[in-house]
Amino acid sequence: MPGELCWLPKFGVDGQLILHLRQTSHEPWKPYTAFPHLKVPDYRIPGGSKGWATYQKLFKAGWILVPTDVAKRSLVANPVTV
C-alpha cells in the first residue's frame, strides 16, 4: 500500500526542506533517512534537494504527495521527536 510524501523543514522548524514520509496517514511524519528500506542515495548535486531521488522512486510507485502546508498542520497537532 502506497504511503504519503511531503517536504518539511529538516528539524520541524524553518529551514531547508527535506523529504518526509509516512506509510499511513495515522503515523507521524519522519525524514526519509528513517526508512533505509525505502530510500535511495541522493543525487550528487551541490545544493540539491535532500530526498529528491527517493521522492521520484516512491512517487512513481504510487505514493501520494501531501502539500507542505497541510503536513505542517499535522506536525502542530502531533509533534515528532527524531
JOURCOR-V870826 format. One record per backbone hydrogen bond with DSSP energy under -0.5 kcal/mol. CO is the residue of the C=O (numbers start at 1). NH is the residue of the N-H. If there is no record, write none. Layout:
BEGIN
co=<CO | CO>
nh=<NH | NH>
END
This chain:
BEGIN
co=<3 | 4 | 5 | 6 | 6 | 8 | 9 | 16 | 17 | 18 | 19 | 20 | 21 | 22 | 24 | 30 | 31 | 32 | 35 | 35 | 43 | 45 | 49 | 49 | 50 | 51 | 52 | 53 | 54 | 55 | 56 | 57 | 58 | 59 | 64 | 64 | 67 | 68 | 69 | 70 | 71 | 72 | 73 | 74 | 80>
nh=<64 | 22 | 66 | 8 | 20 | 18 | 12 | 10 | 50 | 8 | 32 | 6 | 30 | 4 | 27 | 21 | 34 | 35 | 38 | 39 | 45 | 48 | 51 | 52 | 19 | 55 | 56 | 57 | 58 | 59 | 60 | 61 | 63 | 62 | 5 | 66 | 71 | 72 | 73 | 74 | 75 | 76 | 77 | 78 | 82>
END
